[in-house]
């Protein structure tokens, strides 16, 4: 998975909500094969799966070590994938480079100098500074010994690293800050790291992840922007240091080097193997995973590349043997730079390789039937279900495959795709249908740590994923009519709009206009579904080649319209933002409605002279979920990065929603430096001059998009 920022709101909570949601089972995909069970061809192809080969690939890829974006290790792993594709006799192999930011770790050593030089296992966090190194070949140093290459300083436990925690301990005056990472409070480690630098820390020593998922031995990795070196140690090591601190000062000696390169000096690569379709070569089924990893990354994401390689072998061999014919083109892809690698100066630095692929291949997106994205597909499950994440319009397609494989009790799905994985690039940025496999309960405590090794993977999980994705691929390349039903999309959007009508009564007319456009789209969707059913039924009854050809031409025209409509509906309907940039996915208009509601509540409370209630309401504004815990300086530093949405996120469809800054008002009300009258005036301006116009603009965009999509479908109907 990419830098999984959504975890900050607690994946356990997310999965609890998902588990409580009904799994919507729709009609089977039209022209997609048997309604119940497998067709003889499907059963025959699935019998050709070599689970041992997939496991051997996983073992090999896991042994290649850490493969960060733009590194020599990532390039070598991609060369291996390329060579494997070449040995399969695929029709084409693409090797496509693109610029990324890169870093090289040379090792990190942490010793407890005051207690016998005991060594503590450690690593530097992602792309942050170490004690010394180079940035684009220019040297830097944070050390105070050994010519700047060693940092020797006392360590101070500052809890969660909030402004209140630092106020308690005072200025650190060069000490090392020991910080418990908890994304539910901090949002992301950037916040306490920035606070530590502001309060005189020479480095930050992080441990943990968030409440309930602190693996005692886990050394966490992620992309973290920090003004000072950010070092990761395990919770067990942190507890040992805390125990020593109870008896008196503890001095640490830290050594380590990291060299970083901007995207001007480094590149990553995507590798794709192509199996050209026989009759519909300009329509595509894409199967992908990402090659870059933190640590060995056996589950995240060596497992997915192992599955991609086995599926490429399966289908290419079946075609050679004459047991399988793919009408549509199959693309097997190993993606680079998923975890991170984007340019400096913006918060949005992940999913780089898949976004570059989407930009480079408008032809693939214009004919994309479905993208089967794999991310973390081998972890040994101990409880719960396997979860599939997909865009709404393929709900019936996914549900039927799960049922036909007898997996209904073991596998469930939810909507839509989130910005955690490369599926987001194909769906939100490319307008395609994406099916993301899978998030497995219990993996959070291993996620992005050195413990994600082959030892905690399971052949059973790999087998399940191979069977499900092979079946989806078969049905994707064979479907007479592409399996797209937009009714779940319409229902999802309508539920948001009805809620927003209560939250933003000032925009009731605009919301009603959006609901009317949605109702028109629904009528066209219903008609398109009926027409698709009719086309499929007539094709099944056809008795002559001429009759079949005529109906096939109808299906092709309908497919083009369905794909074109989806490329309008999906990217323009989706919005992203939430707690921190791009961590939540919702209807395009919802962030502004959400914040409008809380700002309005604060205004009402102030009118009633209830300062405490106003403060509580302001804490509900998205950025205040973490912003209330940190200083104004730290808040503004992160806020500026989140609203700077150039390149990979925001520019193309303006999905990244704008944020409002209420922290200054909140802090001023809290300490008395801002009067109630001034706070009221500022909040009314934010509500009426920012949030309301932004919300109304989003609604107009939705009306435009849904009306346009309805017209596209209408033009394809008889």
C-alpha positions in Angstrom: 0.0 0.0 0.0 1.0 3.6 -0.4 1.8 5.7 2.6 -1.5 4.6 4.1 -2.6 7.9 5.4 -6.2 6.8 6.0 -5.0 4.8 8.9 -4.8 8.0 10.9 -8.6 7.8 11.5 -8.1 4.2 12.6 -8.4 1.3 10.2 -10.0 -0.7 13.0 -12.9 1.8 13.0 -13.1 1.7 9.2 -13.3 -2.1 9.2 -15.9 -2.0 11.9 -18.1 0.3 9.8 -17.5 -1.8 6.7 -18.4 -5.0 8.6 -21.7 -3.4 9.6 -22.5 -2.4 6.1 -24.7 -4.7 3.9 -22.9 -6.1 1.0 -25.1 -5.1 -2.0 -25.5 -8.0 -4.4 -26.8 -6.8 -7.8 -27.6 -8.5 -11.0 -25.0 -10.6 -12.7 -22.8 -8.9 -15.4 -24.4 -9.0 -18.8 -22.7 -11.4 -21.2 -20.2 -12.3 -18.4 -20.7 -16.0 -18.3 -22.7 -18.4 -16.1 -25.1 -16.9 -13.5 -24.0 -19.6 -10.9 -20.8 -21.5 -10.9 -18.0 -21.6 -13.5 -18.2 -22.2 -17.2 -16.2 -25.1 -18.5 -13.6 -22.7 -19.9 -13.3 -20.8 -16.7 -12.9 -24.0 -14.7 -10.3 -25.2 -17.2 -8.2 -22.0 -17.1 -8.3 -21.9 -13.3 -7.0 -25.4 -13.1 -3.9 -24.2 -14.9 -3.0 -21.9 -12.0 0.4 -22.9 -10.5 0.2 -21.8 -6.8 3.7 -23.1 -6.2 5.1 -20.8 -8.9 3.4 -17.8 -7.3 4.8 -18.7 -3.9 8.3 -19.2 -5.3 8.0 -15.7 -6.9 7.0 -14.3 -3.6 9.9 -15.8 -1.8 12.3 -14.5 -4.5 11.0 -11.0 -4.5 10.9 -10.9 -0.7 14.6 -11.7 -0.7 15.5 -8.6 -2.8 15.3 -6.4 0.3 14.0 -2.8 0.4 13.1 -1.4 -3.0 12.4 2.3 -2.6 11.2 4.5 -5.4 14.1 5.3 -7.8 16.6 3.1 -6.1 19.0 0.6 -7.8 17.1 -2.1 -5.9 13.8 -1.1 -7.4 15.3 -1.0 -10.9 16.9 -4.4 -10.5 13.5 -5.9 -9.3 11.8 -4.3 -12.4 14.5 -5.8 -14.6 13.6 -9.2 -13.1 9.9 -8.7 -13.9 10.8 -7.6 -17.5 12.9 -10.7 -18.0 10.1 -12.9 -16.6 7.7 -11.3 -19.0 10.1 -11.8 -21.9 10.4 -15.5 -21.2 6.6 -15.9 -21.5 6.3 -14.9 -25.1 4.0 -11.9 -24.5 3.2 -9.7 -27.5 4.8 -6.6 -26.1 6.7 -5.5 -23.1 6.8 -1.8 -22.1 9.6 -0.3 -20.0 8.7 3.3 -19.2 10.7 5.6 -17.0 9.5 8.7 -15.1 11.1 11.2 -12.7 10.8 10.6 -8.9 12.4 11.8 -5.7 14.8 9.2 -4.2 16.9 8.6 -1.1 19.5 6.1 -0.1 19.9 4.9 3.5 23.3 3.9 4.6 22.3 2.5 8.0 21.3 4.1 11.3 22.8 3.3 14.7 21.3 4.3 18.0 23.3 3.7 21.2 22.4 4.4 24.8 25.7 6.1 25.5 24.9 6.7 29.2 24.3 3.0 29.9 27.2 1.0 28.4 26.6 1.9 24.7 23.8 -0.5 24.5 22.6 -0.5 20.9 18.9 0.0 20.0 17.6 -1.3 16.6 16.6 1.7 14.5 16.2 3.1 11.1 15.7 6.6 9.7 12.2 7.5 8.6 11.8 7.4 4.8 12.9 10.5 3.0 13.7 12.6 6.0 17.2 13.8 7.1 19.6 11.5 9.0 22.5 12.8 11.0 24.4 13.7 7.9 24.3 13.2 4.1 23.6 15.0 0.9 20.5 16.6 -0.6 20.9 16.8 -4.4 24.7 16.4 -3.8 24.9 19.3 -1.3 26.1 18.2 2.1 24.1 18.6 5.3 24.8 17.8 9.0 22.9 17.6 12.2 25.7 16.0 14.3 27.6 17.6 17.1 30.5 15.2 17.2 32.8 13.3 14.9 32.9 16.1 12.4 29.1 16.4 12.4 28.5 12.7 11.6 27.4 11.8 15.2 24.7 13.3 17.3 25.2 12.9 21.1 22.4 14.3 23.2 20.1 13.6 26.1 16.7 12.2 25.2 13.4 13.7 26.5 10.1 11.9 26.5 7.5 14.3 25.0 4.6 11.9 24.9 2.6 12.4 21.7 4.6 15.5 20.7 1.7 17.9 20.9 2.1 21.6 21.7 0.8 20.9 25.2 3.4 18.1 25.6 6.2 20.4 24.6 4.9 23.2 26.8 5.2 20.8 29.7 8.9 19.9 29.1 9.9 23.3 27.8 12.5 24.1 25.1 14.6 21.0 24.4 17.8 23.0 23.8 19.2 20.3 21.5 17.9 17.3 23.2 16.4 14.4 21.3 12.5 14.2 21.4 11.1 10.7 22.1 7.6 10.7 20.5 4.9 8.1 20.5 3.4 8.1 17.0 -0.4 7.9 17.1 -1.9 8.9 13.8 -5.4 9.2 15.4 -4.1 12.2 17.3 -1.3 13.6 15.2 -2.7 12.9 11.7 0.8 12.1 10.5 4.3 12.1 12.0 5.0 15.4 10.2 3.1 17.3 12.9 5.1 16.2 16.0 8.3 16.4 13.9 7.6 20.0 13.0 6.7 20.7 16.6 9.9 19.1 17.8 12.0 21.3 15.5 10.2 24.4 16.7 11.0 23.5 20.3 14.7 23.0 19.9 15.0 19.3 19.4 18.1 18.0 17.6 16.2 14.9 16.3 13.0 13.0 16.8 12.9 9.4 18.0 9.5 7.9 16.9 8.0 4.6 18.1 4.6 3.0 17.4 1.8 3.6 14.9 -1.5 4.2 16.6 -3.5 3.0 19.5 -3.9 -0.8 19.4 -1.5 -1.4 16.5 1.9 -0.8 18.1 3.8 -3.9 17.3 6.3 -4.2 20.2 9.2 -5.0 17.8 8.1 -3.0 14.8 10.4 -0.5 13.2 8.0 1.7 11.3 8.8 3.2 7.9 6.9 5.9 6.0 7.5 9.1 4.1 7.8 11.8 6.7 8.8 15.4 6.2 10.8 16.7 9.2 13.0 19.7 9.8 15.3 17.5 11.9 16.4 13.8 11.7 13.4 11.5 12.3 14.5 8.1 13.6 12.2 5.1 14.1 12.7 2.6 17.0 10.4 -0.1 18.3 7.9 0.4 21.1 9.8 -2.2 23.2 13.0 -0.1 22.8 11.1 3.0 23.7 9.8 1.4 26.8 13.3 0.5 27.8 14.5 4.1 27.3 11.5 5.3 29.4 12.4 2.9 32.2 15.9 4.2 32.2 14.6 7.8 32.3 12.9 7.1 35.5 16.3 6.8 37.2 17.8 9.9 35.6 19.1 11.4 32.3 19.7 9.1 29.3 22.2 10.1 26.6 22.0 8.7 23.1 24.6 8.5 20.4 23.1 8.4 16.9 24.9 7.9 13.7 23.5 7.5 10.2 23.6 8.9 6.7 20.9 9.5 4.1 21.4 11.0 0.7 18.3 12.3 -1.1 17.8 13.3 -4.7 14.9 15.4 -6.1 13.0 14.3 -9.2 15.6 16.2 -11.3 18.2 13.6 -10.6 16.3 10.3 -10.2 13.8 8.1 -12.0 11.6 5.1 -11.5 10.1 2.7 -14.0 6.9 0.9 -14.9 7.0 -2.5 -16.6 4.0 -3.9 -18.5 3.5 -7.1 -20.4 0.9 -7.0 -23.1 -1.3 -9.9 -24.4 -3.1 -8.3 -27.4 -6.8 -9.0 -27.8 -8.0 -10.9 -30.9 -11.2 -8.9 -31.7 -11.3 -6.0 -29.3 -7.7 -5.1 -29.0 -8.5 -1.5 -28.1 -10.3 -2.5 -25.0 -8.3 -3.5 -21.9 -8.2 -5.5 -18.7 -5.3 -4.3 -16.6 -3.8 -6.4 -13.7 -1.3 -4.5 -11.6 0.7 -4.4 -8.4 3.6 -2.2 -7.2 7.2 -3.2 -7.0 8.5 -0.7 -4.5 8.6 -1.6 -0.9 9.6 -0.5 2.6 11.8 -3.1 4.1 11.3 -6.5 2.4 7.6 -5.8 2.0 6.6 -9.5 1.5 2.9 -8.7 1.7 3.2 -5.0 0.7 3.8 -5.5 -2.1 6.0 -8.4 -3.2 2.9 -10.6 -3.0 1.1 -8.7 -5.7 3.9 -8.8 -8.2 4.1 -12.6 -7.6 0.4 -12.8 -8.4 0.8 -10.6 -11.5 3.6 -12.8 -12.8 1.6 -16.0 -12.3 -1.4 -14.6 -14.0 0.7 -13.4 -16.9 2.2 -16.9 -17.1 -1.3 -18.5 -16.8 -2.9 -16.6 -19.6 0.0 -16.5 -22.0 0.5 -20.3 -21.7 -3.2 -20.9 -22.0 -3.3 -18.9 -25.2 -0.3 -20.7 -26.6 -2.0 -24.1 -25.8 -5.2 -22.9 -27.4 -7.3 -23.3 -24.2 -8.0 -19.6 -23.9 -8.6 -16.7 -26.3 -8.6 -13.2 -25.0 -10.9 -11.0 -27.2 -9.7 -7.9 -25.2 -6.1 -6.9 -24.5 -4.7 -8.0 -21.2 -2.1 -5.8 -19.5 0.1 -7.2 -16.7 1.9 -4.4 -14.9 4.5 -3.9 -12.2 4.2 -0.3 -11.0 7.1 1.7 -9.6 7.0 4.5 -7.0 3.7 3.7 -5.3 4.7 4.3 -1.8 6.3 7.7 -2.4 8.5 9.5 -4.8 6.6 12.6 -5.8 8.1 16.1 -5.9 8.9 18.2 -2.9 6.7 21.2 -2.0 3.4 19.3 -2.0 1.8 16.9 0.5 0.7 14.5 -2.3 3.8 12.4 -3.1 2.5 8.9 -3.5 0.9 6.7 -6.3 3.4 8.3 -8.7 4.0 5.4 -11.1 0.4 4.6 -11.6 -0.5 8.2 -12.2 2.3 8.5 -14.7 1.0 5.4 -16.5 -2.5 6.9 -16.6 -1.1 10.1 -18.1 1.0 8.2 -20.6 -1.7 5.9 -21.9 -5.0 7.7 -22.6 -5.7 4.9 -25.1 -5.8 2.3 -22.3 -8.0 4.4 -20.2 -10.3 5.2 -23.1 -10.9 1.4 -23.6 -10.5 0.2 -20.0 -13.0 -2.4 -19.0 -11.6 -3.0 -15.5 -8.4 -2.6 -13.6 -7.6 -5.4 -11.1 -5.2 -3.8 -8.7 -3.4 -6.0 -6.2 -1.8 -4.6 -3.0 -1.0 -6.8 -0.1 -2.4 -10.2 -1.0 -0.6 -12.8 1.0 -0.8 -12.0 4.7 -1.8 -14.9 6.9 -5.3 -14.0 8.1 -6.2 -14.9 11.6 -9.8 -13.6 11.8 -12.5 -11.8 9.9 -13.1 -11.6 6.1 -10.9 -10.7 3.2 -11.9 -7.3 1.9 -12.2 -6.2 -1.7 -12.5 -2.5 -2.5 -14.0 -1.4 -5.8 -15.8 1.4 -7.7 -19.5 1.1 -7.4 -20.4 0.2 -11.0 -18.8 -3.2 -10.8 -20.5 -4.3 -7.6 -22.6 -7.0 -9.4 -19.5 -8.1 -11.4 -17.5 -8.6 -8.1 -20.4 -10.1 -6.2 -21.1 -12.7 -8.9 -17.4 -13.8 -9.1 -17.2 -14.1 -5.3 -20.4 -16.2 -5.2 -19.4 -18.4 -8.1 -16.2 -19.3 -6.4 -18.0 -20.2 -3.2 -16.4 -17.3 -1.3 -19.4 -15.4 -0.1 -18.7 -16.1 3.5 -15.0 -15.4 3.3 -14.8 -12.3 1.0 -16.8 -9.1 1.0 -16.5 -5.8 -0.7 -17.1 -2.1 -0.1 -17.1 1.2 -2.2 -15.6 3.2 -3.5 -11.8 2.9 -4.0 -9.7 5.1 -1.7 -6.5 7.0 -2.3 -4.4 4.3 -0.5 -3.4 2.3 -3.6 -2.8 2.5 -7.3 -6.5 1.7 -7.9 -7.1 5.4 -7.1 -5.1 6.5 -10.1 -7.0 4.3 -12.5 -10.4 5.2 -11.1 -10.3 8.7 -9.8 -7.7 10.1 -12.2 -8.4 7.8 -15.2 -12.1 7.4 -14.9 -11.9 3.7 -14.9 -13.4 0.8 -13.0 -11.0 -0.5 -10.3 -11.2 -3.6 -8.1 -8.6 -3.4 -5.3 -7.5 -6.7 -3.6 -7.2 -6.6 -0.6 -6.9 -5.4 2.9 -6.5 -8.2 5.5 -7.4 -7.7 9.1 -4.5 -8.1 11.4 -1.9 -6.7 9.0 -1.8 -3.2 10.5 0.7 -4.0 13.2 3.1 -5.4 10.5 2.4 -2.7 7.9 5.6 -0.9 6.8 7.8 -2.6 9.3 10.7 -5.0 9.1 8.3 -7.7 10.3 6.5 -7.9 6.9 8.4 -10.9 5.8 7.7 -14.2 4.2 7.2 -15.8 7.6 3.8 -14.1 8.1 2.4 -14.9 4.6 0.1 -17.7 3.7 -0.2 -19.8 0.5 -4.0 -20.0 1.2 -4.4 -16.2 0.8 -2.3 -16.2 -2.4 -4.4 -19.1 -3.8 -7.7 -17.2 -3.1 -6.5 -14.0 -4.7 -5.2 -15.9 -7.8 -8.5 -17.7 -8.3 -10.7 -14.6 -7.8 -8.6 -12.3 -10.0 -8.1 -14.9 -12.7 -11.9 -15.3 -12.9 -12.5 -11.6 -13.0 -9.9 -11.2 -15.8 -11.6 -14.0 -17.8 -15.0 -12.5 -17.5 -13.6 -9.0 -18.2 -12.1 -10.0 -21.5 -15.1 -12.1 -22.6 -18.0 -9.8 -21.6 -20.3 -9.0 -24.5 -21.4 -5.8 -22.8 -18.9 -4.3 -20.3 -20.2 -5.1 -16.8 -21.0 -1.5 -15.7 -24.1 -0.7 -13.7 -24.2 3.0 -12.5 -27.1 2.6 -10.2 -24.9 2.0 -7.1 -23.0 5.2 -8.0 -26.3 7.2 -8.2 -27.5 5.8 -4.9 -24.3 6.7 -3.2 -24.3 10.2 -4.5 -28.0 10.7 -3.7 -27.5 9.7 0.0 -24.8 12.3 0.3 -26.9 15.1 -1.3 -29.9 14.3 1.0 -27.6 14.6 4.0 -26.0 17.8 2.7 -29.5 19.4 2.2 -30.0 19.3 6.0 -26.4 20.5 6.7 -26.4 23.5 4.2 -30.0 24.8 4.0 -28.7 28.0 2.4 -28.0 25.9 -0.8 -31.2 23.9 -0.9 -32.0 25.1 -4.4 -28.5 24.1 -5.7 -28.9 20.7 -4.0 -32.3 20.2 -5.6 -30.8 21.0 -9.0 -28.1 18.3 -8.4 -30.7 15.8 -7.3 -32.7 16.5 -10.4 -29.6 15.9 -12.6 -29.0 12.7 -10.7 -32.6 11.6 -11.3 -32.2 12.2 -15.0 -28.9 10.2 -15.0 -30.7 7.4 -13.1 -33.4 7.1 -15.8 -30.7 6.8 -18.5 -28.8 4.2 -16.4 -32.0 2.1 -16.0 -32.6 2.4 -19.7 -29.0 1.4 -20.6 -29.2 -1.6 -18.3 -32.4 -2.7 -20.0 -30.9 -2.3 -23.4 -27.7 -4.2 -22.3 -29.9 -7.1 -21.2 -31.8 -7.1 -24.4 -28.5 -7.0 -26.5 -27.2 -10.0 -24.5 -30.4 -12.0 -24.8 -30.6 -11.4 -28.6 -26.9 -12.3 -29.0 -27.5 -15.6 -27.2 -30.5 -16.4 -29.5 -28.7 -15.4 -32.7 -28.6 -18.2 -35.3 -26.5 -16.7 -38.1 -23.1 -15.0 -38.4 -24.7 -11.9 -39.9 -27.1 -11.7 -37.0 -24.3 -12.1 -34.5 -22.2 -9.4 -36.2 -25.1 -6.9 -36.2 -25.7 -7.4 -32.5 -22.0 -7.3 -31.7 -21.9 -3.9 -33.4 -24.7 -2.8 -31.1 -22.8 -4.1 -28.1 -19.6 -2.3 -29.2 -21.4 1.0 -29.5 -23.1 0.6 -26.1 -19.7 -0.4 -24.6 -18.2 2.8 -25.9 -21.0 4.9 -24.4 -20.8 3.1 -21.0 -17.0 3.6 -20.8 -17.3 7.3 -21.9 -20.1 7.9 -19.3 -18.0 6.3 -16.6 -15.0 8.5 -17.4 -17.2 11.5 -16.7 -19.1 10.2 -13.7 -16.3 8.7 -11.6 -13.7 11.4 -11.6 -16.1 14.3 -11.3 -18.3 12.7 -8.7 -15.4 11.8 -6.3 -13.9 14.2 -3.9 -11.0 13.7 -1.5 -9.6 15.4 1.5 -10.8 15.0 5.1 -8.5 14.8 8.1 -5.4 15.4 6.1 -5.0 15.8 2.4 -6.6 13.0 0.4 -7.3 10.7 3.4 -11.0 10.5 3.0 -13.1 9.9 -0.1 -16.6 11.3 -0.5 -18.9 13.1 -2.9 -17.2 16.0 -4.4 -19.2 18.5 -2.4 -19.1 16.9 1.0 -15.9 18.3 2.6 -17.3 21.8 2.2 -20.7 20.7 3.5 -19.1 19.0 6.5 -17.0 22.0 7.5 -20.0 24.3 6.8 -22.0 22.4 9.4 -19.4 22.7 12.1 -18.6 26.3 11.4 -22.3 27.1 11.5 -22.6 25.3 14.9 -19.8 27.3 16.2 -21.5 30.6 15.1 -24.7 29.5 16.7 -22.9 28.7 20.0 -21.1 32.1 20.0 -24.4 33.9 19.4 -25.6 32.2 22.6 -22.4 33.1 24.4 -21.3 29.5 24.7 -17.6 29.7 24.1 -17.0 26.1 25.2 -19.6 24.7 22.7 -18.1 26.8 20.0 -14.6 25.4 20.6 -16.0 21.8 20.5 -17.8 22.6 17.2 -14.6 24.0 15.7 -12.7 20.8 16.6 -15.0 19.1 14.2 -13.7 21.0 11.2 -11.5 18.6 9.2 -8.0 20.1 9.8 -8.8 20.7 13.5 -9.0 17.0 14.3 -5.2 17.2 14.4 -4.8 20.9 14.3 -6.2 21.5 17.8 -3.2 19.6 19.3 -0.5 21.7 17.7 1.0 25.2 17.6 0.0 27.8 15.0 3.4 27.4 13.3 3.1 23.7 12.9 -0.5 23.9 11.8 0.3 26.5 9.1 3.3 24.5 7.8 1.2 21.4 7.2 -1.8 23.4 6.0 0.3 25.1 3.3 1.4 21.7 2.0 -2.1 20.3 2.0 -3.5 23.2 -0.1 -0.6 23.0 -2.6 -2.1 20.4 -4.9 0.0 20.7 -8.1 1.0 17.8 -10.3 -0.2 14.4 -9.1 -3.2 15.5 -7.0 -5.8 18.1 -7.6 -5.1 19.9 -10.9 -6.8 17.5 -13.3 -10.3 17.2 -11.8 -10.0 19.5 -8.9 -10.9 16.6 -6.6 -8.8 17.7 -3.7 -11.1 19.9 -1.8 -10.1 23.2 -0.3 -9.6 23.6 3.4 -10.6 26.4 5.7 -8.3 27.7 8.4 -10.1 28.1 11.7 -7.2 27.3 14.0 -6.3 30.9 14.7 -9.8 31.6 15.8 -9.9 28.5 17.9 -6.7 29.2 19.7 -7.6 32.9 20.2 -11.0 32.0 21.7 -9.3 29.4 23.9 -6.7 31.8 25.4 -8.8 34.9 25.2 -6.7 36.8 22.7 -9.6 36.8 20.2 -12.9 38.4 21.2 -16.2 36.7 20.7 -17.3 39.5 18.3 -14.1 39.1 16.2 -14.4 35.3 16.1 -18.1 35.7 15.0 -17.2 38.0 12.2 -14.3 35.8 11.0 -16.4 32.6 11.1 -19.3 34.2 9.3 -17.0 35.3 6.6 -15.4 31.8 6.3 -18.9 30.2 6.1 -20.5 32.7 3.7 -17.5 33.8 1.6 -15.5 30.5 1.4 -17.5 27.4 2.3 -20.9 28.3 0.8 -19.5 29.4 -2.6 -17.1 26.4 -2.8 -20.0 24.1 -2.0 -22.2 25.7 -4.6 -19.4 25.5 -7.2 -19.1 21.8 -6.5 -22.8 21.3 -7.0 -22.7 23.0 -10.3 -19.9 20.8 -11.3 -21.9 17.7 -10.4 -24.9 18.9 -12.3 -22.7 19.5 -15.4 -21.0 16.1 -15.1 -24.2 14.1 -14.5 -26.1 15.8 -17.2 -23.2 15.2 -19.7 -23.0 11.5 -18.7 -26.8 11.2 -19.1 -26.6 12.6 -22.6 -23.8 10.2 -23.5 -25.9 7.3 -22.5 -29.0 8.7 -24.1 -27.3 9.0 -27.4 -26.4 5.2 -27.3 -29.9 4.0 -26.7 -32.2 2.8 -29.5 
